[in-house]
Amino acid sequence: MALYTKNVSSYFTGIPSASSWFELYAAFSTFMMLLRTAINDMLPRQLRNLITTKLESFFAKFQSGNQVSLKIDRSWDRTSGKNRNELYHAAHEYLPSRINRTYKTLKVGKLEDCKNLVLAVDGNHEVVDEFEGSKFTWMLDEKTEKDSSKPKYTFILSFHEKQREKAMERYIPHVLRTYEAMKAEQKIVKIYSRSCDYWEQSELTHPATFDTLALDPELKKSIIDDLDRFLRRKELYKRVGKPWKRGYLLYGPPGTGKSSLVAAIANYLKFDVYDLELNSVFSNSDLMRAIRNTSNRSIIVIEDIDCNKEVQPRSATEGLSNPQDSECDKDGFGKGKGFTLSGLLNYMDGLWSSCGEERIMVFTTNHKERIDGALLRPGRMDMHINLSFLKGKGFRVLASNYLGLDGHHPLFQQIDDLLEKTEVTPAVVAEHLMRYEDPHHSLEAIVKFLTQMDAQNQVELQFTSTTTTTQST
Ligand SMILES: Nc1ncnc2c1ncn2[C@@H]1O[C@H](COP(=O)(O)OP(=O)(O)OP(=O)(O)O)[C@@H](O)[C@H]1O
């Protein structure tokens, strides 16, 4: 025991004092600072980066056994009909914004219909993203399967298994949130059109806004108010058990601004636009898949709905359907035997409530009277917006847009009077306003054009009344 006590005390007497430790620490810190400065001064940055990368990949080899890999396919499940994988699209947009020194090759392009350069992750190279002190490695994998000519894209997300919880609960939600924020911040409004079974996206470049639309100011205000109210009412829709969606019917002659209004709504709400051509839909299940694969906060546009025989008044198409079609109509969606009005109605009524929120559905037509009454009722088309011929107040907007005339002009009154007497679309007047650079010349040309139209109308009117009188005598 005595021996043990002696040994222990001699052991403690060998330990340096606290001040010695501090001296040692200070010397070590100074040495490290000098070393770091020397390395920074003597080695070029590229060489330093190379050394760091090599060291990282060297140590990574020893950790690969603990790596977890997640596969993020572009399509989730083709058979279920809900195949758009939001996480894939989020990664696609998010990763180019995280390019750092570990990223060596990058796809850069300038698309015809996009304003900015587009960046994309190149297959074969990793992108390492740091989040809360942990590394998450992404890789884009491209495979072409035997029975398909189209390549299949998959993102592989790898991380240390210790980070599993962080990845699932914080990192992936962070990627999705960042993607949503980027979309809102960068104001990238997309337009999607269908190609085969996919929605192909491009940037919506249509510059129309509510400011540039030549519309009656009261109508314009009522549309904006309706949109704002719709956005505010999430809770109300939930409380009353209605799907959070709104349907608009835009009707009026060609060239009165139906497509421009869709673009103005999209630019105002920052909602993506899905341009659904019913002629490319071959069955109810096809229609269901197309609508289900649209994202939240979007506008689904079905243009020229009267041109699709399927949505004309049912009396007009009664003779066309075959027994198989009516069989598949019972549930609204058949087994691919033809697309029907009831398929569309069913979808609008209830089914889409279970998949997605904040949807706006816009139908456009030049002939409202040709549309089946069932489609027109509130709940399906909540607001009917008549886009008509140009009148004085609308003309002021065009004069401001095209000629920069914001105040008064002596010819305005004459133009207003002529517009009251003629039926001319904003598209035609806009076309005339483009012809001259001088505003006064432009307005004179408009006066001349409208006067001619008015005179022609008078002649036609006279001719019609003469013919009617002759017939009756
Ligand atoms: N109300 C409007 N305000 C401003 N510009 C308009 C308006 N209407 C038409 N225009 C001009 O005319 C062009 C064509 O208009 P737009 O395509 O929006 O009409 P539309 O009603 O959708 O026509 P269609 O029925 O043939 O598809 C627009 O690009 C725009 O320049």
The ligand as a Gaussian input file, in Angstrom:
#p B3LYP/6-31G(d) Opt

LIG

0 1
 N      -57.078000      42.934000     -74.007000
 C      -55.848000      43.068000     -74.541000
 N      -54.944000      43.862000     -73.973000
 C      -53.720000      44.021000     -74.509000
 N      -53.320000      43.410000     -75.632000
 C      -54.187000      42.606000     -76.244000
 C      -55.496000      42.379000     -75.723000
 N      -56.125000      41.535000     -76.542000
 C      -55.277000      41.226000     -77.512000
 N      -54.117000      41.864000     -77.348000
 C      -52.949000      41.788000     -78.252000
 O      -53.282000      40.879000     -79.288000
 C      -52.465000      39.706000     -79.269000
 C      -53.338000      38.465000     -79.379000
 O      -54.156000      38.385000     -78.236000
 P      -54.535000      37.024000     -77.514000
 O      -53.790000      35.884000     -78.104000
 O      -54.397000      37.234000     -76.048000
 O      -56.048000      36.920000     -77.905000
 P      -57.020000      35.689000     -77.759000
 O      -58.351000      36.250000     -77.361000
 O      -56.439000      34.661000     -76.889000
 O      -57.094000      35.150000     -79.237000
 P      -57.547000      33.689000     -79.747000
 O      -58.989000      33.491000     -79.355000
 O      -57.361000      33.784000     -81.230000
 O      -56.615000      32.717000     -79.112000
 C      -51.740000      39.764000     -77.939000
 O      -50.435000      39.278000     -78.033000
 C      -51.720000      41.229000     -77.599000
 O      -50.622000      41.845000     -78.225000

